[in-house]
Amino acid sequence: MTSALVLVAASGLAREVLAVLRQGSAYDCIGFLDDSQALPGATVDGLPVLGTIEEAWRLPDAHLLVCAGRGVVRRAIISRLAAAGVGPQRYATVVHPRVEVPDGCRIGRGSILLAGVVLTAAVDVGEHVVVMPNVTLTHDCVLEDDATVCAGVALGGGVVVGSGAYLGMGSTVRENRRVGSRATLGMGSVLLTDLPDDQVWAGVPARPLTARAPQ
């Protein structure tokens, strides 16, 4: 028996999640909530936009999955939904059906793992984390809440990705390093040292580009 699911934010990520769900899932996606597309008759990939984000209260029996691409945006949406009375038990977790989650690995509530993701041993994925296609998470990696790991990223053993951090496509991180909270690692970069909170690094090896105020 399937459970109703609503995707919050009608983004490209939401369309990717919908494609996963259509391959077979415990969830039946019934539509989207989105502020910018909440127009009468609007549809995305054949499913209706049911209203704005705050209108989640009208769907008390449906699970929710926040599909904004950036962790800081997901966290802002989750805060808005909490203010509207949406509790943590409402959030679904979606893992592509061909992704293996070995014993000893954990996937938190509200997280998304797309096709080709590899977890080896003792990987800990927090809540509302997004892991794009073909990411490699080796032993003892930790992805804290709201992290975003883009396609083709490879993490050495024992890497910690801080809350709200963003790892660009094809980037790699040496073993036992930390990517700070809300930090950004540019696509194709190679990180050999710890990346501090709230900084943007890029290059081979990665170097600071700029620091930004916490969001």
mmCIF file of the C-alpha atoms, coordinates in Angstrom:
data_MODEL
# 
_entry.id   MODEL 
# 
loop_
_atom_site.group_PDB 
_atom_site.id 
_atom_site.type_symbol 
_atom_site.label_atom_id 
_atom_site.label_alt_id 
_atom_site.label_comp_id 
_atom_site.label_asym_id 
_atom_site.label_entity_id 
_atom_site.label_seq_id 
_atom_site.pdbx_PDB_ins_code 
_atom_site.Cartn_x 
_atom_site.Cartn_y 
_atom_site.Cartn_z 
_atom_site.occupancy 
_atom_site.B_iso_or_equiv 
_atom_site.pdbx_formal_charge 
_atom_site.auth_seq_id 
_atom_site.auth_comp_id 
_atom_site.auth_asym_id 
_atom_site.auth_atom_id 
_atom_site.pdbx_PDB_model_num 
ATOM 1   C CA . MET A 1 1   ? 0.000  0.000  0.000   1.00 0.00 ? 1   MET A CA 1 
ATOM 2   C CA . THR A 1 2   ? 1.385  3.404  -1.003  1.00 0.00 ? 2   THR A CA 1 
ATOM 3   C CA . SER A 1 3   ? 1.265  6.669  0.941   1.00 0.00 ? 3   SER A CA 1 
ATOM 4   C CA . ALA A 1 4   ? 0.451  10.041 -0.600  1.00 0.00 ? 4   ALA A CA 1 
ATOM 5   C CA . LEU A 1 5   ? 3.466  12.316 -1.114  1.00 0.00 ? 5   LEU A CA 1 
ATOM 6   C CA . VAL A 1 6   ? 3.684  15.996 -2.026  1.00 0.00 ? 6   VAL A CA 1 
ATOM 7   C CA . LEU A 1 7   ? 6.924  17.503 -3.352  1.00 0.00 ? 7   LEU A CA 1 
ATOM 8   C CA . VAL A 1 8   ? 7.622  20.957 -1.952  1.00 0.00 ? 8   VAL A CA 1 
ATOM 9   C CA . ALA A 1 9   ? 9.315  23.298 -4.485  1.00 0.00 ? 9   ALA A CA 1 
ATOM 10  C CA . ALA A 1 10  ? 8.606  22.396 -8.109  1.00 0.00 ? 10  ALA A CA 1 
ATOM 11  C CA . SER A 1 11  ? 12.303 22.381 -9.030  1.00 0.00 ? 11  SER A CA 1 
ATOM 12  C CA . GLY A 1 12  ? 14.503 20.329 -11.312 1.00 0.00 ? 12  GLY A CA 1 
ATOM 13  C CA . LEU A 1 13  ? 15.370 18.245 -8.263  1.00 0.00 ? 13  LEU A CA 1 
ATOM 14  C CA . ALA A 1 14  ? 11.667 17.618 -7.671  1.00 0.00 ? 14  ALA A CA 1 
ATOM 15  C CA . ARG A 1 15  ? 11.327 16.341 -11.238 1.00 0.00 ? 15  ARG A CA 1 
ATOM 16  C CA . GLU A 1 16  ? 14.268 13.991 -10.656 1.00 0.00 ? 16  GLU A CA 1 
ATOM 17  C CA . VAL A 1 17  ? 12.639 12.702 -7.484  1.00 0.00 ? 17  VAL A CA 1 
ATOM 18  C CA . LEU A 1 18  ? 9.372  12.189 -9.347  1.00 0.00 ? 18  LEU A CA 1 
ATOM 19  C CA . ALA A 1 19  ? 11.222 10.114 -11.960 1.00 0.00 ? 19  ALA A CA 1 
ATOM 20  C CA . VAL A 1 20  ? 12.576 7.908  -9.138  1.00 0.00 ? 20  VAL A CA 1 
ATOM 21  C CA . LEU A 1 21  ? 9.128  7.504  -7.615  1.00 0.00 ? 21  LEU A CA 1 
ATOM 22  C CA . ARG A 1 22  ? 7.692  6.443  -10.962 1.00 0.00 ? 22  ARG A CA 1 
ATOM 23  C CA . GLN A 1 23  ? 10.115 3.505  -11.047 1.00 0.00 ? 23  GLN A CA 1 
ATOM 24  C CA . GLY A 1 24  ? 8.376  2.036  -8.013  1.00 0.00 ? 24  GLY A CA 1 
ATOM 25  C CA . SER A 1 25  ? 8.070  3.380  -4.499  1.00 0.00 ? 25  SER A CA 1 
ATOM 26  C CA . ALA A 1 26  ? 6.145  3.220  -1.264  1.00 0.00 ? 26  ALA A CA 1 
ATOM 27  C CA . TYR A 1 27  ? 4.882  6.708  -2.104  1.00 0.00 ? 27  TYR A CA 1 
ATOM 28  C CA . ASP A 1 28  ? 2.280  7.923  -4.587  1.00 0.00 ? 28  ASP A CA 1 
ATOM 29  C CA . CYS A 1 29  ? 3.172  11.482 -5.572  1.00 0.00 ? 29  CYS A CA 1 
ATOM 30  C CA . ILE A 1 30  ? -0.010 13.533 -5.906  1.00 0.00 ? 30  ILE A CA 1 
ATOM 31  C CA . GLY A 1 31  ? 1.503  16.908 -6.813  1.00 0.00 ? 31  GLY A CA 1 
ATOM 32  C CA . PHE A 1 32  ? 3.601  19.877 -5.788  1.00 0.00 ? 32  PHE A CA 1 
ATOM 33  C CA . LEU A 1 33  ? 3.521  22.870 -3.486  1.00 0.00 ? 33  LEU A CA 1 
ATOM 34  C CA . ASP A 1 34  ? 5.316  25.917 -4.867  1.00 0.00 ? 34  ASP A CA 1 
ATOM 35  C CA . ASP A 1 35  ? 5.002  29.654 -4.308  1.00 0.00 ? 35  ASP A CA 1 
ATOM 36  C CA . SER A 1 36  ? 6.077  30.719 -7.800  1.00 0.00 ? 36  SER A CA 1 
ATOM 37  C CA . GLN A 1 37  ? 3.959  28.195 -9.706  1.00 0.00 ? 37  GLN A CA 1 
ATOM 38  C CA . ALA A 1 38  ? 0.819  28.026 -7.560  1.00 0.00 ? 38  ALA A CA 1 
ATOM 39  C CA . LEU A 1 39  ? -1.512 29.093 -10.377 1.00 0.00 ? 39  LEU A CA 1 
ATOM 40  C CA . PRO A 1 40  ? -4.878 27.575 -11.282 1.00 0.00 ? 40  PRO A CA 1 
ATOM 41  C CA . GLY A 1 41  ? -4.298 24.652 -13.612 1.00 0.00 ? 41  GLY A CA 1 
ATOM 42  C CA . ALA A 1 42  ? -0.478 24.671 -13.361 1.00 0.00 ? 42  ALA A CA 1 
ATOM 43  C CA . THR A 1 43  ? 1.168  21.270 -13.823 1.00 0.00 ? 43  THR A CA 1 
ATOM 44  C CA . VAL A 1 44  ? 4.734  19.935 -13.657 1.00 0.00 ? 44  VAL A CA 1 
ATOM 45  C CA . ASP A 1 45  ? 5.544  16.680 -15.466 1.00 0.00 ? 45  ASP A CA 1 
ATOM 46  C CA . GLY A 1 46  ? 1.868  15.817 -15.526 1.00 0.00 ? 46  GLY A CA 1 
ATOM 47  C CA . LEU A 1 47  ? 1.088  16.497 -11.853 1.00 0.00 ? 47  LEU A CA 1 
ATOM 48  C CA . PRO A 1 48  ? -0.736 19.538 -10.453 1.00 0.00 ? 48  PRO A CA 1 
ATOM 49  C CA . VAL A 1 49  ? 0.646  22.364 -8.368  1.00 0.00 ? 49  VAL A CA 1 
ATOM 50  C CA . LEU A 1 50  ? -1.694 22.083 -5.385  1.00 0.00 ? 50  LEU A CA 1 
ATOM 51  C CA . GLY A 1 51  ? -0.987 25.458 -3.821  1.00 0.00 ? 51  GLY A CA 1 
ATOM 52  C CA . THR A 1 52  ? 1.644  27.527 -2.075  1.00 0.00 ? 52  THR A CA 1 
ATOM 53  C CA . ILE A 1 53  ? 4.054  26.118 0.479   1.00 0.00 ? 53  ILE A CA 1 
ATOM 54  C CA . GLU A 1 54  ? 2.058  27.326 3.470   1.00 0.00 ? 54  GLU A CA 1 
ATOM 55  C CA . GLU A 1 55  ? -0.961 25.411 2.183   1.00 0.00 ? 55  GLU A CA 1 
ATOM 56  C CA . ALA A 1 56  ? 0.569  22.133 3.351   1.00 0.00 ? 56  ALA A CA 1 
ATOM 57  C CA . TRP A 1 57  ? -1.940 22.290 6.222   1.00 0.00 ? 57  TRP A CA 1 
ATOM 58  C CA . ARG A 1 58  ? -4.680 21.454 3.687   1.00 0.00 ? 58  ARG A CA 1 
ATOM 59  C CA . LEU A 1 59  ? -3.047 18.045 3.068   1.00 0.00 ? 59  LEU A CA 1 
ATOM 60  C CA . PRO A 1 60  ? -2.731 16.590 6.578   1.00 0.00 ? 60  PRO A CA 1 
ATOM 61  C CA . ASP A 1 61  ? -2.597 12.969 5.400   1.00 0.00 ? 61  ASP A CA 1 
ATOM 62  C CA . ALA A 1 62  ? 0.197  13.440 2.851   1.00 0.00 ? 62  ALA A CA 1 
ATOM 63  C CA . HIS A 1 63  ? 3.903  13.069 3.448   1.00 0.00 ? 63  HIS A CA 1 
ATOM 64  C CA . LEU A 1 64  ? 6.141  15.927 2.305   1.00 0.00 ? 64  LEU A CA 1 
ATOM 65  C CA . LEU A 1 65  ? 9.583  16.106 0.696   1.00 0.00 ? 65  LEU A CA 1 
ATOM 66  C CA . VAL A 1 66  ? 11.374 19.448 0.323   1.00 0.00 ? 66  VAL A CA 1 
ATOM 67  C CA . CYS A 1 67  ? 13.101 19.564 -3.069  1.00 0.00 ? 67  CYS A CA 1 
ATOM 68  C CA . ALA A 1 68  ? 14.928 22.895 -3.114  1.00 0.00 ? 68  ALA A CA 1 
ATOM 69  C CA . GLY A 1 69  ? 18.444 22.413 -4.462  1.00 0.00 ? 69  GLY A CA 1 
ATOM 70  C CA . ARG A 1 70  ? 20.306 24.413 -1.794  1.00 0.00 ? 70  ARG A CA 1 
ATOM 71  C CA . GLY A 1 71  ? 20.366 23.347 1.817   1.00 0.00 ? 71  GLY A CA 1 
ATOM 72  C CA . VAL A 1 72  ? 19.903 26.847 3.209   1.00 0.00 ? 72  VAL A CA 1 
ATOM 73  C CA . VAL A 1 73  ? 16.735 27.174 1.110   1.00 0.00 ? 73  VAL A CA 1 
ATOM 74  C CA . ARG A 1 74  ? 15.472 23.771 2.256   1.00 0.00 ? 74  ARG A CA 1 
ATOM 75  C CA . ARG A 1 75  ? 16.027 24.788 5.870   1.00 0.00 ? 75  ARG A CA 1 
ATOM 76  C CA . ALA A 1 76  ? 14.105 28.046 5.341   1.00 0.00 ? 76  ALA A CA 1 
ATOM 77  C CA . ILE A 1 77  ? 11.180 26.116 3.830   1.00 0.00 ? 77  ILE A CA 1 
ATOM 78  C CA . ILE A 1 78  ? 11.212 23.593 6.681   1.00 0.00 ? 78  ILE A CA 1 
ATOM 79  C CA . SER A 1 79  ? 11.105 26.480 9.166   1.00 0.00 ? 79  SER A CA 1 
ATOM 80  C CA . ARG A 1 80  ? 8.105  27.957 7.350   1.00 0.00 ? 80  ARG A CA 1 
ATOM 81  C CA . LEU A 1 81  ? 6.329  24.610 7.392   1.00 0.00 ? 81  LEU A CA 1 
ATOM 82  C CA . ALA A 1 82  ? 7.079  24.157 11.091  1.00 0.00 ? 82  ALA A CA 1 
ATOM 83  C CA . ALA A 1 83  ? 5.479  27.542 11.757  1.00 0.00 ? 83  ALA A CA 1 
ATOM 84  C CA . ALA A 1 84  ? 2.408  26.270 9.869   1.00 0.00 ? 84  ALA A CA 1 
ATOM 85  C CA . GLY A 1 85  ? 2.234  23.221 12.147  1.00 0.00 ? 85  GLY A CA 1 
ATOM 86  C CA . VAL A 1 86  ? 4.090  20.632 10.046  1.00 0.00 ? 86  VAL A CA 1 
ATOM 87  C CA . GLY A 1 87  ? 5.992  18.240 12.319  1.00 0.00 ? 87  GLY A CA 1 
ATOM 88  C CA . PRO A 1 88  ? 9.075  16.153 11.471  1.00 0.00 ? 88  PRO A CA 1 
ATOM 89  C CA . GLN A 1 89  ? 7.018  12.958 11.171  1.00 0.00 ? 89  GLN A CA 1 
ATOM 90  C CA . ARG A 1 90  ? 5.458  14.326 7.959   1.00 0.00 ? 90  ARG A CA 1 
ATOM 91  C CA . TYR A 1 91  ? 8.698  14.133 5.961   1.00 0.00 ? 91  TYR A CA 1 
ATOM 92  C CA . ALA A 1 92  ? 9.435  11.290 3.569   1.00 0.00 ? 92  ALA A CA 1 
ATOM 93  C CA . THR A 1 93  ? 12.822 9.855  2.586   1.00 0.00 ? 93  THR A CA 1 
ATOM 94  C CA . VAL A 1 94  ? 13.471 8.845  -1.029  1.00 0.00 ? 94  VAL A CA 1 
ATOM 95  C CA . VAL A 1 95  ? 16.336 6.562  -2.079  1.00 0.00 ? 95  VAL A CA 1 
ATOM 96  C CA . HIS A 1 96  ? 16.690 5.378  -5.672  1.00 0.00 ? 96  HIS A CA 1 
ATOM 97  C CA . PRO A 1 97  ? 15.666 1.694  -5.809  1.00 0.00 ? 97  PRO A CA 1 
ATOM 98  C CA . ARG A 1 98  ? 19.073 0.569  -7.098  1.00 0.00 ? 98  ARG A CA 1 
ATOM 99  C CA . VAL A 1 99  ? 21.053 2.370  -4.379  1.00 0.00 ? 99  VAL A CA 1 
ATOM 100 C CA . GLU A 1 100 ? 22.246 -0.087 -1.730  1.00 0.00 ? 100 GLU A CA 1 
ATOM 101 C CA . VAL A 1 101 ? 22.286 1.080  1.890   1.00 0.00 ? 101 VAL A CA 1 
ATOM 102 C CA . PRO A 1 102 ? 24.546 -1.374 3.754   1.00 0.00 ? 102 PRO A CA 1 
ATOM 103 C CA . ASP A 1 103 ? 23.977 -2.383 7.348   1.00 0.00 ? 103 ASP A CA 1 
ATOM 104 C CA . GLY A 1 104 ? 25.553 0.215  9.602   1.00 0.00 ? 104 GLY A CA 1 
ATOM 105 C CA . CYS A 1 105 ? 24.661 3.138  7.334   1.00 0.00 ? 105 CYS A CA 1 
ATOM 106 C CA . ARG A 1 106 ? 21.918 5.613  8.251   1.00 0.00 ? 106 ARG A CA 1 
ATOM 107 C CA . ILE A 1 107 ? 19.739 7.839  6.068   1.00 0.00 ? 107 ILE A CA 1 
ATOM 108 C CA . GLY A 1 108 ? 17.899 10.615 7.896   1.00 0.00 ? 108 GLY A CA 1 
ATOM 109 C CA . ARG A 1 109 ? 14.337 11.756 7.476   1.00 0.00 ? 109 ARG A CA 1 
ATOM 110 C CA . GLY A 1 110 ? 13.620 14.023 4.513   1.00 0.00 ? 110 GLY A CA 1 
ATOM 111 C CA . SER A 1 111 ? 16.769 13.062 2.592   1.00 0.00 ? 111 SER A CA 1 
ATOM 112 C CA . ILE A 1 112 ? 17.114 12.222 -1.112  1.00 0.00 ? 112 ILE A CA 1 
ATOM 113 C CA . LEU A 1 113 ? 19.630 9.827  -2.721  1.00 0.00 ? 113 LEU A CA 1 
ATOM 114 C CA . LEU A 1 114 ? 19.501 9.645  -6.504  1.00 0.00 ? 114 LEU A CA 1 
ATOM 115 C CA . ALA A 1 115 ? 20.742 7.013  -8.970  1.00 0.00 ? 115 ALA A CA 1 
ATOM 116 C CA . GLY A 1 116 ? 24.280 5.700  -8.781  1.00 0.00 ? 116 GLY A CA 1 
ATOM 117 C CA . VAL A 1 117 ? 25.063 6.800  -5.222  1.00 0.00 ? 117 VAL A CA 1 
ATOM 118 C CA . VAL A 1 118 ? 27.470 4.423  -3.476  1.00 0.00 ? 118 VAL A CA 1 
ATOM 119 C CA . LEU A 1 119 ? 27.701 4.051  0.309   1.00 0.00 ? 119 LEU A CA 1 
ATOM 120 C CA . THR A 1 120 ? 30.384 1.703  1.615   1.00 0.00 ? 120 THR A CA 1 
ATOM 121 C CA . ALA A 1 121 ? 30.463 1.328  5.420   1.00 0.00 ? 121 ALA A CA 1 
ATOM 122 C CA . ALA A 1 122 ? 29.222 3.321  8.437   1.00 0.00 ? 122 ALA A CA 1 
ATOM 123 C CA . VAL A 1 123 ? 28.058 6.293  6.352   1.00 0.00 ? 123 VAL A CA 1 
ATOM 124 C CA . ASP A 1 124 ? 25.775 8.674  8.232   1.00 0.00 ? 124 ASP A CA 1 
ATOM 125 C CA . VAL A 1 125 ? 23.436 10.885 6.185   1.00 0.00 ? 125 VAL A CA 1 
ATOM 126 C CA . GLY A 1 126 ? 21.528 13.452 8.230   1.00 0.00 ? 126 GLY A CA 1 
ATOM 127 C CA . GLU A 1 127 ? 18.080 14.948 7.716   1.00 0.00 ? 127 GLU A CA 1 
ATOM 128 C CA . HIS A 1 128 ? 17.027 16.830 4.572   1.00 0.00 ? 128 HIS A CA 1 
ATOM 129 C CA . VAL A 1 129 ? 20.284 15.988 2.794   1.00 0.00 ? 129 VAL A CA 1 
ATOM 130 C CA . VAL A 1 130 ? 20.393 15.799 -1.020  1.00 0.00 ? 130 VAL A CA 1 
ATOM 131 C CA . VAL A 1 131 ? 22.864 13.451 -2.731  1.00 0.00 ? 131 VAL A CA 1 
ATOM 132 C CA . MET A 1 132 ? 22.852 13.779 -6.519  1.00 0.00 ? 132 MET A CA 1 
ATOM 133 C CA . PRO A 1 133 ? 23.663 10.987 -9.027  1.00 0.00 ? 133 PRO A CA 1 
ATOM 134 C CA . ASN A 1 134 ? 26.917 9.009  -9.016  1.00 0.00 ? 134 ASN A CA 1 
ATOM 135 C CA . VAL A 1 135 ? 28.274 10.243 -5.682  1.00 0.00 ? 135 VAL A CA 1 
ATOM 136 C CA . THR A 1 136 ? 30.719 8.043  -3.743  1.00 0.00 ? 136 THR A CA 1 
ATOM 137 C CA . LEU A 1 137 ? 30.489 8.135  0.057   1.00 0.00 ? 137 LEU A CA 1 
ATOM 138 C CA . THR A 1 138 ? 33.228 5.951  1.519   1.00 0.00 ? 138 THR A CA 1 
ATOM 139 C CA . HIS A 1 139 ? 33.615 4.570  5.030   1.00 0.00 ? 139 HIS A CA 1 
ATOM 140 C CA . ASP A 1 140 ? 32.701 6.714  8.025   1.00 0.00 ? 140 ASP A CA 1 
ATOM 141 C CA . CYS A 1 141 ? 31.613 9.759  6.038   1.00 0.00 ? 141 CYS A CA 1 
ATOM 142 C CA . VAL A 1 142 ? 29.103 12.039 7.748   1.00 0.00 ? 142 VAL A CA 1 
ATOM 143 C CA . LEU A 1 143 ? 26.727 14.365 5.896   1.00 0.00 ? 143 LEU A CA 1 
ATOM 144 C CA . GLU A 1 144 ? 25.137 16.703 8.410   1.00 0.00 ? 144 GLU A CA 1 
ATOM 145 C CA . ASP A 1 145 ? 21.574 18.051 8.079   1.00 0.00 ? 145 ASP A CA 1 
ATOM 146 C CA . ASP A 1 146 ? 20.734 20.094 4.958   1.00 0.00 ? 146 ASP A CA 1 
ATOM 147 C CA . ALA A 1 147 ? 23.996 19.293 3.131   1.00 0.00 ? 147 ALA A CA 1 
ATOM 148 C CA . THR A 1 148 ? 23.928 19.138 -0.690  1.00 0.00 ? 148 THR A CA 1 
ATOM 149 C CA . VAL A 1 149 ? 26.319 16.868 -2.586  1.00 0.00 ? 149 VAL A CA 1 
ATOM 150 C CA . CYS A 1 150 ? 26.165 17.336 -6.348  1.00 0.00 ? 150 CYS A CA 1 
ATOM 151 C CA . ALA A 1 151 ? 26.648 14.795 -9.122  1.00 0.00 ? 151 ALA A CA 1 
ATOM 152 C CA . GLY A 1 152 ? 29.951 12.942 -9.340  1.00 0.00 ? 152 GLY A CA 1 
ATOM 153 C CA . VAL A 1 153 ? 31.378 14.011 -5.976  1.00 0.00 ? 153 VAL A CA 1 
ATOM 154 C CA . ALA A 1 154 ? 33.783 11.586 -4.276  1.00 0.00 ? 154 ALA A CA 1 
ATOM 155 C CA . LEU A 1 155 ? 34.519 11.711 -0.542  1.00 0.00 ? 155 LEU A CA 1 
ATOM 156 C CA . GLY A 1 156 ? 37.442 9.902  1.074   1.00 0.00 ? 156 GLY A CA 1 
ATOM 157 C CA . GLY A 1 157 ? 36.938 7.983  4.284   1.00 0.00 ? 157 GLY A CA 1 
ATOM 158 C CA . GLY A 1 158 ? 35.995 9.912  7.384   1.00 0.00 ? 158 GLY A CA 1 
ATOM 159 C CA . VAL A 1 159 ? 34.978 13.140 5.629   1.00 0.00 ? 159 VAL A CA 1 
ATOM 160 C CA . VAL A 1 160 ? 32.455 15.322 7.463   1.00 0.00 ? 160 VAL A CA 1 
ATOM 161 C CA . VAL A 1 161 ? 30.244 17.653 5.433   1.00 0.00 ? 161 VAL A CA 1 
ATOM 162 C CA . GLY A 1 162 ? 28.768 20.330 7.669   1.00 0.00 ? 162 GLY A CA 1 
ATOM 163 C CA . SER A 1 163 ? 25.148 21.392 7.894   1.00 0.00 ? 163 SER A CA 1 
ATOM 164 C CA . GLY A 1 164 ? 23.973 23.364 4.879   1.00 0.00 ? 164 GLY A CA 1 
ATOM 165 C CA . ALA A 1 165 ? 27.259 22.866 2.989   1.00 0.00 ? 165 ALA A CA 1 
ATOM 166 C CA . TYR A 1 166 ? 27.251 22.601 -0.816  1.00 0.00 ? 166 TYR A CA 1 
ATOM 167 C CA . LEU A 1 167 ? 29.707 20.439 -2.785  1.00 0.00 ? 167 LEU A CA 1 
ATOM 168 C CA . GLY A 1 168 ? 29.765 21.244 -6.492  1.00 0.00 ? 168 GLY A CA 1 
ATOM 169 C CA . MET A 1 169 ? 29.696 18.704 -9.323  1.00 0.00 ? 169 MET A CA 1 
ATOM 170 C CA . GLY A 1 170 ? 32.728 16.494 -9.661  1.00 0.00 ? 170 GLY A CA 1 
ATOM 171 C CA . SER A 1 171 ? 34.527 17.797 -6.589  1.00 0.00 ? 171 SER A CA 1 
ATOM 172 C CA . THR A 1 172 ? 36.598 15.511 -4.370  1.00 0.00 ? 172 THR A CA 1 
ATOM 173 C CA . VAL A 1 173 ? 37.578 15.662 -0.703  1.00 0.00 ? 173 VAL A CA 1 
ATOM 174 C CA . ARG A 1 174 ? 40.607 13.989 0.841   1.00 0.00 ? 174 ARG A CA 1 
ATOM 175 C CA . GLU A 1 175 ? 40.032 11.549 3.701   1.00 0.00 ? 175 GLU A CA 1 
ATOM 176 C CA . ASN A 1 176 ? 39.458 12.815 7.248   1.00 0.00 ? 176 ASN A CA 1 
ATOM 177 C CA . ARG A 1 177 ? 38.731 16.396 6.201   1.00 0.00 ? 177 ARG A CA 1 
ATOM 178 C CA . ARG A 1 178 ? 35.789 18.621 7.144   1.00 0.00 ? 178 ARG A CA 1 
ATOM 179 C CA . VAL A 1 179 ? 33.714 20.876 4.908   1.00 0.00 ? 179 VAL A CA 1 
ATOM 180 C CA . GLY A 1 180 ? 32.334 23.558 7.213   1.00 0.00 ? 180 GLY A CA 1 
ATOM 181 C CA . SER A 1 181 ? 28.710 24.427 7.792   1.00 0.00 ? 181 SER A CA 1 
ATOM 182 C CA . ARG A 1 182 ? 27.186 26.482 4.958   1.00 0.00 ? 182 ARG A CA 1 
ATOM 183 C CA . ALA A 1 183 ? 30.488 26.347 3.060   1.00 0.00 ? 183 ALA A CA 1 
ATOM 184 C CA . THR A 1 184 ? 30.675 25.878 -0.724  1.00 0.00 ? 184 THR A CA 1 
ATOM 185 C CA . LEU A 1 185 ? 33.232 23.791 -2.621  1.00 0.00 ? 185 LEU A CA 1 
ATOM 186 C CA . GLY A 1 186 ? 33.294 24.670 -6.311  1.00 0.00 ? 186 GLY A CA 1 
ATOM 187 C CA . MET A 1 187 ? 32.691 22.097 -9.021  1.00 0.00 ? 187 MET A CA 1 
ATOM 188 C CA . GLY A 1 188 ? 35.715 20.083 -10.055 1.00 0.00 ? 188 GLY A CA 1 
ATOM 189 C CA . SER A 1 189 ? 37.684 21.178 -6.992  1.00 0.00 ? 189 SER A CA 1 
ATOM 190 C CA . VAL A 1 190 ? 40.053 19.007 -4.962  1.00 0.00 ? 190 VAL A CA 1 
ATOM 191 C CA . LEU A 1 191 ? 39.924 19.717 -1.226  1.00 0.00 ? 191 LEU A CA 1 
ATOM 192 C CA . LEU A 1 192 ? 43.057 18.680 0.677   1.00 0.00 ? 192 LEU A CA 1 
ATOM 193 C CA . THR A 1 193 ? 42.532 20.635 3.920   1.00 0.00 ? 193 THR A CA 1 
ATOM 194 C CA . ASP A 1 194 ? 39.575 21.552 6.117   1.00 0.00 ? 194 ASP A CA 1 
ATOM 195 C CA . LEU A 1 195 ? 37.223 24.143 4.607   1.00 0.00 ? 195 LEU A CA 1 
ATOM 196 C CA . PRO A 1 196 ? 35.991 26.602 7.279   1.00 0.00 ? 196 PRO A CA 1 
ATOM 197 C CA . ASP A 1 197 ? 32.357 27.475 7.919   1.00 0.00 ? 197 ASP A CA 1 
ATOM 198 C CA . ASP A 1 198 ? 30.712 29.988 5.557   1.00 0.00 ? 198 ASP A CA 1 
ATOM 199 C CA . GLN A 1 199 ? 33.552 30.120 3.049   1.00 0.00 ? 199 GLN A CA 1 
ATOM 200 C CA . VAL A 1 200 ? 33.656 29.497 -0.712  1.00 0.00 ? 200 VAL A CA 1 
ATOM 201 C CA . TRP A 1 201 ? 36.645 27.543 -2.035  1.00 0.00 ? 201 TRP A CA 1 
ATOM 202 C CA . ALA A 1 202 ? 37.516 26.291 -5.521  1.00 0.00 ? 202 ALA A CA 1 
ATOM 203 C CA . GLY A 1 203 ? 40.398 25.001 -7.582  1.00 0.00 ? 203 GLY A CA 1 
ATOM 204 C CA . VAL A 1 204 ? 42.953 22.200 -7.651  1.00 0.00 ? 204 VAL A CA 1 
ATOM 205 C CA . PRO A 1 205 ? 43.917 22.198 -4.884  1.00 0.00 ? 205 PRO A CA 1 
ATOM 206 C CA . ALA A 1 206 ? 40.999 24.193 -3.503  1.00 0.00 ? 206 ALA A CA 1 
ATOM 207 C CA . ARG A 1 207 ? 41.739 27.669 -2.154  1.00 0.00 ? 207 ARG A CA 1 
ATOM 208 C CA . PRO A 1 208 ? 39.527 30.387 -0.612  1.00 0.00 ? 208 PRO A CA 1 
ATOM 209 C CA . LEU A 1 209 ? 37.598 32.601 -3.010  1.00 0.00 ? 209 LEU A CA 1 
ATOM 210 C CA . THR A 1 210 ? 35.584 34.589 -0.509  1.00 0.00 ? 210 THR A CA 1 
ATOM 211 C CA . ALA A 1 211 ? 33.978 34.463 2.895   1.00 0.00 ? 211 ALA A CA 1 
ATOM 212 C CA . ARG A 1 212 ? 30.287 35.120 3.281   1.00 0.00 ? 212 ARG A CA 1 
ATOM 213 C CA . ALA A 1 213 ? 28.069 35.991 6.192   1.00 0.00 ? 213 ALA A CA 1 
ATOM 214 C CA . PRO A 1 214 ? 26.160 33.100 7.763   1.00 0.00 ? 214 PRO A CA 1 
ATOM 215 C CA . GLN A 1 215 ? 22.631 32.650 6.396   1.00 0.00 ? 215 GLN A CA 1 
# 
